[in-house]
Structure formats: C-alpha cells, structure tokens
Amino acid sequence: MTIQIMNLNPCYDHWVIISNPPKTPNVLRGDSIVKLVDGKGLNIARVFRTLGFEDYVCLNILGGDVGKIISSKCREENLKTVEFWIEDENRINTAVVYEYEKKMVMINEPGPFIKKREIEEFISFITFSLIPESTVVISGSAPRGFGTKDMSKVAQLIKEKSCRLMVDISGEWLKELVKYEPEMVKVNAEELKIAFELEDISLTQLNKLRKTFNIEVLCITKGKEGSTILSEEAIFHVKPKIVYSDFSVGSGDSFFAGYLYSEALGKSLRERSIFATACGMANTLRYGAAIFNIEDLESQLPLVEILEE
C-alpha cells in the first residue's frame, strides 16, 4: 500500500560543527558543515530510501529560492516527491553543534506564510493527488496562515478517499486531527500534555485518550527514556540500553519511518516497536537528521529493550 507523506513545512538545514572552544570571544568558526533538506516528512522519506522502500511519495509545499534548493536537493538524494508551490520562501534552520561540550543549539526560522488563495489551491491540489485507500502520513508543522480549519479539510479529504491516517503533529493541529480517528498517533510526551492539558500521562489516561478517539496505535515518545506504545492488544515500553549521543534531531522522525516501514511489511506491533526504536537510536550516531546507514541500524537492533505491560 502506497504511503503518502504530507510535508507541509519543509526546510533546508545548515549544521555548523564546532570541534574546539573558540579562540576569539563571540566569534564561532565551524570545523565542518552538514547541509540537508529537512522537515519531518522528508526525514521519513530519507529513512525509506535508506531501507530500500520505494512505495511512497512525499508532498512538499515549496516557495522562493530556498524552495528551489529543497527541490534540487531532493532530486540529488533520490527522494520521491511531488511539489506544491507558493509565493513565500521556505525556511532555513541552523544547528550550531558545540562538539567539545556535547551540546547543540537549533535556530528555526518562522517559515513561509501561505495565503488564503494558496490554501484553496492546495486543497484542490491534494483532492486530485490523494491515492484512494492509501496510507497518508501528516507529519510536522504547517506554514503560517494554515489553520485548524484548513487541517480539518485535509483530514476530511483523506477520509473521503478511504485512506488510513497516521499522525505525528502537535498543538491545535493534533487536537483537530484526532477527531478524524487516525489509525496511529505518534507524539512526544510533553507535546501531548500541552495539547490536551493533561497533568499526567499514566497508562490509564493514555488508554482513555486512545479509546476516546478510536486510535488503533498510540505511541508516546520520551527521548532517551524510549517510548510507550499502546494498542487494544498490548502495551509495550521500549527504550535503548545504551545512549551514545545527545544529538537527537530527527530521531523521532526516524522512529516513525521505521514503524511505518515495518508495518508495511506486515510485522507485529512488537516487531514494529523494536525496529522503530532502533531507527531512532541509529539517528543519533551521525550529525544531521535521518542520516544513518544499514550498518548503523543493525548495530542498534540488539540494544533495544522491550517490556510488555
């Protein structure tokens, strides 16, 4: 089954790696640079490419000179994409990695503003682009100007096309999309608390939330502490035995890609949980989002710890 990924707010990432303390105050000189296209959807696509999975397409909203760079780099990376163009310019995000201190700072631009007319054109565009009875992934943020009502229209179209909806999003968009009973929701624990104004996320509370919105699989990620994955049949707690790095940008996207890939292969929830976690762990081994290879992934699979509730 084809997986269609909606990457509504793509960006171009610029990582500056600083290996040693600067000799001149207030002047940072990079020792190496990593440049890559980014956005949750493109990170998923990059992992799919690494895994050799080709039955997908990533829908990007692009604009301006940065949009042209993203388009060109996607072709260079052999990422399968379709493009919807707007007038405003895509964002450039900058990561400053202080390697000698094992820390980093991520600077995200606000990104483009999408006009009302462009939103209407985009809705028409996806009306004809959506493949009936496929899997549709909505992952990451949307451009400024794209509101919850617009997201609701997208979800309605997905349901009208009898597509399966998978979600990795936060805030008001998450609250809107769960009304459409997505088959899977992956969300960070803190983002879930904020979106639904929860004081705790006990298993009782999580199961109540899952059943209220008829979510088949609810996955709560907790950084180094791993994740909790709930379904009607089982509850799994999954975490890495060893954490190699604090550079985790893209780990959640890699996790989600690993889950979607193994689900497409018909794997059990337990197998999906292990494989997804290993993908998230492999992501921390290199600079840049979703930049790992098969050897990295295979090295992490034995280091996944899974417990069933």
C-alpha positions in Angstrom: 0.0 0.0 0.0 1.4 3.4 -1.0 2.4 5.7 1.8 1.8 9.4 1.0 3.6 11.8 3.3 2.4 15.4 3.7 5.4 17.5 4.5 3.7 20.9 4.7 6.6 22.9 6.1 9.9 21.7 4.7 13.2 23.4 5.3 16.8 23.4 4.4 19.1 22.6 7.4 22.6 24.0 7.9 24.6 22.3 10.6 27.8 24.0 11.8 30.1 21.7 13.8 32.5 23.4 16.2 35.1 20.9 17.5 37.1 23.1 19.8 36.4 26.1 22.1 36.6 29.3 20.1 39.8 31.3 20.5 38.1 34.7 19.8 35.2 35.7 22.1 31.8 36.0 20.3 33.2 34.6 17.0 32.4 31.0 16.1 34.2 29.3 13.3 32.9 26.0 12.1 35.2 23.0 11.6 32.7 21.1 9.4 29.3 21.7 7.8 26.4 19.4 7.2 23.7 20.6 4.7 20.5 18.7 4.0 16.8 19.1 3.3 14.6 18.6 6.4 11.1 18.6 7.7 9.5 15.6 9.4 8.1 14.2 6.1 11.4 14.5 4.2 13.2 12.8 7.1 10.8 9.9 6.8 11.4 9.8 3.1 15.2 9.7 3.7 14.9 6.7 6.0 12.6 4.9 3.5 15.3 5.4 0.9 18.0 4.0 3.2 15.8 1.0 3.9 15.1 0.5 0.2 11.4 1.1 0.5 10.1 2.9 -2.7 6.3 2.7 -2.4 5.9 6.2 -1.0 5.7 9.9 -2.1 6.4 13.0 -0.1 4.3 16.1 -0.8 6.2 19.3 -0.2 4.9 22.8 0.0 7.8 24.9 -1.6 8.4 28.6 -2.2 11.2 31.0 -3.2 14.9 30.4 -3.7 15.1 28.1 -0.7 12.2 26.1 -2.2 14.3 25.7 -5.4 17.2 24.4 -3.3 15.0 21.9 -1.5 13.6 20.7 -4.8 17.1 20.3 -6.3 18.5 18.5 -3.2 15.5 16.1 -3.1 16.4 15.0 -6.7 20.0 14.7 -5.7 19.1 12.4 -2.8 16.6 10.4 -5.0 13.8 11.2 -2.7 10.4 10.7 -4.3 8.4 13.9 -4.1 5.6 16.0 -5.5 5.6 19.7 -5.1 3.0 22.5 -4.5 4.5 26.0 -4.9 3.6 29.1 -3.0 5.0 32.7 -3.2 6.6 33.0 0.2 10.0 31.4 0.9 10.8 28.2 2.8 12.8 28.4 5.9 16.5 27.7 6.6 17.2 26.2 10.0 20.6 26.4 11.6 22.1 24.0 14.1 25.2 25.0 16.0 26.9 21.9 17.4 29.4 22.5 20.2 31.1 19.2 19.9 33.6 19.8 22.7 30.7 20.4 25.1 28.4 17.7 23.7 25.6 20.2 23.2 23.9 22.0 20.4 21.6 24.9 19.7 18.9 24.7 17.0 17.7 28.0 15.4 14.5 27.6 13.4 13.2 30.4 11.1 9.5 31.1 11.2 9.0 29.8 7.7 6.6 30.9 4.9 3.2 32.5 5.2 0.6 30.7 3.0 -2.1 33.0 1.6 -5.8 32.1 1.7 -5.9 31.7 -2.1 -2.9 29.3 -2.0 -4.6 27.3 0.7 -7.7 26.9 -1.5 -5.4 25.8 -4.4 -3.6 23.4 -2.2 -6.8 21.8 -1.1 -7.8 21.3 -4.7 -4.3 20.0 -5.5 -4.5 17.2 -2.8 -8.0 16.4 -3.8 -6.6 15.1 -7.1 -3.3 13.9 -5.7 -4.5 11.6 -3.0 -4.4 8.0 -3.9 -7.6 6.2 -2.7 -7.2 3.6 0.0 -3.5 4.5 0.6 -1.8 5.4 3.9 -1.5 9.1 4.5 1.0 10.5 6.9 0.6 14.0 8.3 3.9 14.9 9.9 5.3 18.1 11.3 4.0 21.7 11.3 2.3 23.6 8.6 3.1 27.1 7.1 1.9 30.2 9.0 -1.6 31.0 7.8 -2.6 27.4 7.6 -5.2 27.0 10.4 -7.0 24.2 12.2 -10.0 24.5 9.8 -7.7 24.0 6.9 -6.2 21.0 8.5 -9.7 19.7 9.1 -10.4 20.0 5.4 -7.3 17.9 4.6 -8.4 15.2 7.1 -11.9 15.2 5.6 -10.5 14.6 2.1 -8.3 11.8 3.5 -11.3 10.1 5.0 -13.4 10.6 1.8 -10.7 8.8 -0.2 -10.9 5.9 2.3 -7.2 6.4 3.3 -5.6 5.3 6.5 -4.4 8.4 8.5 -1.2 8.3 10.5 -0.2 11.4 12.5 2.9 13.0 14.0 2.0 16.5 14.9 1.4 18.7 17.9 -0.7 21.5 19.4 -4.0 22.6 17.9 -3.4 20.6 14.8 -3.1 17.4 16.8 -6.4 18.2 18.7 -8.1 18.7 15.4 -6.8 15.6 13.6 -7.6 13.1 16.4 -11.3 13.9 15.7 -10.9 12.0 12.5 -9.8 8.8 14.2 -6.3 8.3 12.9 -5.1 4.7 13.0 -1.8 5.8 14.6 -0.7 8.8 16.6 2.9 9.4 17.4 3.5 12.3 19.8 6.1 13.5 22.3 5.0 13.1 25.9 5.3 16.8 26.7 3.6 17.9 23.5 0.7 15.5 24.4 0.4 17.1 27.8 0.2 20.6 26.4 -2.2 19.8 23.6 -4.8 18.1 25.8 -3.9 20.0 29.0 -3.1 16.8 30.9 -1.4 16.8 34.3 -0.3 13.2 34.0 0.1 10.7 31.2 -0.5 7.5 33.2 -1.4 4.3 31.3 -5.0 4.8 32.4 -5.1 8.3 31.0 -3.4 7.3 27.7 -5.7 4.3 27.2 -8.7 6.6 27.8 -7.4 9.0 25.2 -6.8 6.2 22.7 -10.3 4.8 23.1 -12.0 8.2 23.1 -10.6 9.0 19.6 -10.6 5.4 18.4 -6.9 5.4 17.8 -5.6 2.0 16.9 -2.0 2.6 18.0 -0.9 5.4 20.3 2.8 6.0 20.6 4.2 8.3 23.2 7.9 9.1 22.8 10.1 10.3 25.7 13.5 11.0 24.3 16.3 8.9 26.0 13.7 7.1 28.1 12.3 5.5 25.0 8.6 5.2 24.2 5.3 3.7 25.3 3.2 2.1 22.6 -0.5 1.2 23.3 -3.0 -0.8 21.3 -6.1 -2.8 22.1 -4.0 -6.0 22.2 -0.8 -4.9 24.0 1.2 -2.2 25.8 4.9 -2.0 25.2 7.6 0.0 26.9 10.6 0.3 24.6 13.9 2.0 25.3 17.6 1.9 24.3 20.0 0.0 26.5 22.8 2.5 25.6 22.5 6.2 24.7 25.5 7.2 22.6 24.7 10.9 21.9 22.6 13.9 22.9 22.3 14.9 19.2 18.8 13.6 18.6 17.4 15.9 16.0 15.5 13.6 13.6 15.3 10.6 15.9 11.5 10.9 16.3 11.1 11.0 12.5 13.5 8.1 12.1 11.4 6.2 14.7 8.2 6.9 12.8 9.7 5.9 9.5 10.9 2.6 11.0 7.4 2.0 12.3 5.7 2.7 9.0 8.2 0.6 7.1 7.9 -2.5 9.3 4.1 -2.1 9.4 4.1 -2.0 5.6 6.0 -5.3 5.7 3.2 -6.8 7.9 5.3 -7.0 11.1 3.7 -7.5 14.5 3.4 -4.5 16.9 6.2 -5.9 19.0 8.5 -6.1 15.9 7.5 -2.7 14.7 8.3 -1.2 18.1 11.8 -2.7 18.2 12.6 -1.8 14.7 11.3 1.8 15.1 13.3 2.3 18.3 16.5 1.0 16.6 16.0 3.5 13.8 15.6 6.3 16.3 18.8 5.2 18.0 20.8 4.9 14.8 19.9 8.5 14.0 22.0 9.7 17.0 25.2 8.2 15.6 25.7 10.9 13.0 25.2 14.6 12.5 22.1 15.6 10.6 18.5 14.3 10.6 17.9 10.7 9.4 21.5 10.3 8.3 22.3 6.7 9.1 23.0 3.6 7.1 22.0 0.0 7.3 25.1 -0.9 9.3 24.2 1.8 11.9 20.7 0.4 12.2 21.9 -3.3 12.5 24.3 -2.3 15.3 21.4 -0.8 17.3 18.8 -3.6 17.0 20.4 -5.8 19.7 20.5 -2.8 22.0 16.7 -2.3 22.1 15.0 -3.2 25.4 11.3 -4.0 25.2 8.9 -4.9 28.1 5.2 -5.8 27.8 2.8 -4.4 30.3 
